[in-house]
Amino acid sequence: MKILRASKDPYFKRIRELRTREGRKLEQRFLIEDEGLLQQALDARFPLESVLVGAHAREEDTRSWLDPLPSEVGRYALSEGLLHKLFPTGRRPRVVAVAKIRQQGIATLTGRQRCLVLEDIQDAGNLGTLLRTAEGLGYSDVVMLESSVSDLYNRICVRASMGSLFRVRLYHAPLGALRARLDREGMKLLCTAPGGDGDLQNVDRSGSLAVALGNETRGCSASLLEAADLHVRIQMRGQVESLNVAVCAGAVLHHLGG
């Protein structure tokens, strides 16, 4: 196991860049920063490039993290100084993994199961919670529209997903390609909208559905609404005008069933 001690080490510099969205996009890698999430990634057989432990970690902990790794996964130790440089504020994790970004092609999406479509979800905590909600309610396919500003591999999103990021099937596609695929698979596209002309309670739940949720402030875009077959609203009570997007997803997905 190689020990990384210098901030000029090429591999450390590469890992440090994964703290930024630009670095993650360039390298097609992201960081897993918790031993519990590492175990979930291993259980899901999520592709890992390397695992790094603190150089002063207890031997039994190091063995528990490194022994289950496939042989092709790199093993490194980080000095305390480099751990501090990598995580200068907040709680520093005891183990870090470099994971490979994995995405499905939209051509592999089938109508056998319902899917969740997300557009421009800006809050990383909301995004991670949406992935967790989708998996928990039986929506194992999640489509990220290519116009989206969402960052699935932000550390907050990774944590908030509670491991669902490693288990749901993730797709990136432009709206036109998604619409064409849904037509091919006989799936209807349902959008949630406060001014929707349909009531969620009256939606026919017998067919294949793709459920779309939009930005926390603006909702679904005009182009997404135009492409949709159904516009539905959740009947609100009191003086509340809308729900948090993750709460909305929980209500809609649970009602429609997975």
N, C-alpha and C positions, 0 to 999 in steps of 0.2 A: 504494500500500500504506500503510495507516494505521499509525502507530506509537503503541502504548499505553504511556503513561509514568506515569499516576497510578493508585494503588490504588483510588481512588474511581470510576474509569471504569466505567460500567454493564456493559460487555461483559466487562471483566476480572473484576468481582465475580461475574458469572454463571459464568465459566469456573472461578473459584476454588471455587464451590459444587459443581462436578462432581468435586472430590476426595472428596466425601462420598456415601455411598449414598443419603441422602435427596435430595441435589441431583440426582443422576443419575435417580432415580425421578421427581422433579418435572419436570425438563426433558426427560426422555427423550433424553438425550445422555450421552456418556462421552468420556474422553480417550484418545488414542493418543499414546504418549510416546517414540516411537523412529522414526528415519527408515526402518529396515528394515520395521517394521510398517506405517508409512504407505504404503510402496511396495506391500506385500501387500494393503492395503485398496484401493488404487487398482487393482491388477491384478484384484481380485475385484469391482470396481465397487461397493464398499460406499459407502453415502451419507454424504458429509461435509458439514459446515456451513462449517467454516473451517480454515485452517492458519496457525499462528503460528510465526515464527522469531525467534531471538535477534537483537536490533538490531545486534549486532556480528559476526554470522555472516559468513563469507567470501562474496563476491559470487557465486562459482561454485557454492557450496553452496546458497545461496538460490535461484539460478536452477534448479538441479537438483530442488529440492523444489517450487517454485511453478510452473514452466513446464508440467508435465504435468497440472496441475489443471483440471478442467472450469471453464467460465467462471462458473458460479453459486456456486462455492466462494469464500468470503471469504478475503482475504489480509491478515495483520497482522504487525507486528514488535513484540516485547516488549523493553522496556528490561531491562538486567541486574538492576536493582532489583526489577522485577516478576517476573522469572524466579526470583529468590531467594525472593520471597514465595510464589510458586506451588509451589516445590519447596525448602522451607527446609532439608531434610536430604538426604543421599545425593547420588547423581550427578544433575545436572540435564540433561535432554535438550536437544539442539540445536534440535529442531523438535517441535511439539505440534499435533495435529489434534483438532478437535471433531467427533465422529462421531455420527450419529443411530442410536438403538436401533431395530433392525429385528426384528420377530417375525412368524412365520407363524400363521395361524389353524389350529386343530386340524382343521377341516373340510377342509383341503387335504392332510392326511397320507394317503398311499396305501400299499397293501400291496405295491407293486412292489419296494420296497427295505426292508431291515430297519432298525430304529431303536433308539436307545438312550434309555432313560428314567432320569432322575436325580431322586432325592428327598433333600433336606436334606444336600447335600454342603457341609460347612462350611468346609473349607480351600480358599482361593482357588487355591493352587498345584495341589492335587488336581483342582479343577474345570477349570482350564485344560488340564492334562495329559489329562483325560478327553476333552475336545473334540478335542485333537490325536490321541489314540488312536483315537477314533471315526472321524475322517476318514481316518486312515492305514489303518484296517482295513475301510474300505468302508461305514461307517455314516454316511451323509450327513444323516440326520434325527436330531435330539436334542430330546427332550421334557423340559422342566422342569416338574415338578408344582407347581401353584400354592401348595401349602402349604409349599413349600421355603423355607428361609432362605438359599439360595445367592444369591450376587451375581456374575453373569456378567461384570459390567463393572468390577469391582475391578481396579486396575492390575496386581496380581500375577496374576490370572486372565488378563487380556489378554496379558501377556507370556508366561505359561506355555503358552498355546494356540499360540504361534508362528505366528499368522495363521489358524489353523483357525476361530477365532471369526468371521472374515469370510466363510468359505466353507461351513460346515455350515448346514443349515436349522434354525432354532431355533423351538420351539413352547413356549407356556406354556398349561397346561390343568389344570383340576381332575381328580382321579382318575376321577370318574364319566364326564366327557366323553371322556377318553382311552379308557376301557373300552368305551364305546359306539362310538367310532370304530374301535377295533381289531376289534370284532365285525362292524361294517359291512364292513371290508376283509378279513375272514377271517384276522386275525392272532392268534397266541397270545401271551400275556404270560408271560414267564419271569422269575422272581425268583431271585436268588442268596441263599442262606442257609446258614450253617454247619450247621444241623440239617436241611437239605433232604432230602426222601425220595428224590430222584433223583440219579443220578451224571451230571455234565456229559458224561462220555464216552459215555453212552447216549442222549443227546437226539437226536431225529429232526431232522436239519438240512435236510430237503427243503422244509419249509413256510416261510411268512412269520412272522417273529418280532419281538417287541419285547422287548428285554433290559433289565431294571430293576436298578439298583444303589441301595442306600440309604446312610444316614448312616455315617460312618467308625466310630463307636462302637456305635450301636444297630442298624445294618443297616436292612433294609426295615421299614417300619411294619407293624403288624398289619392295617391296612386295605389296604395294598398287597399284602401276602401273601394276604389273603382274596380280592382281585380277580384274583390270578394264576392261570394255568392250570397252571403248572409251578413247582416249587420244586427247585432243584438246588444241589448242593454241589460244591466242588472237593476232591478227596481230598488231604489234607495228610500230610506225612511229618515224622519227627522229633518235636520238641516244640512245633512252631509250630501255633497255633490258627487263625490267620487271616492274610490278606494285606492290604497297603495297597489301598485301593479302586481306585486307578488301575492297580496291578499286576494286581488281580483282573479288571478290565475288559479288559486286554490279553490275559490268558489265555482268558477266556470268549469275547470277540469273535473272536479269532483261531481258536479251535477251531470256533466256529459258522459262521464265514465271513460275508462281507458280501454 
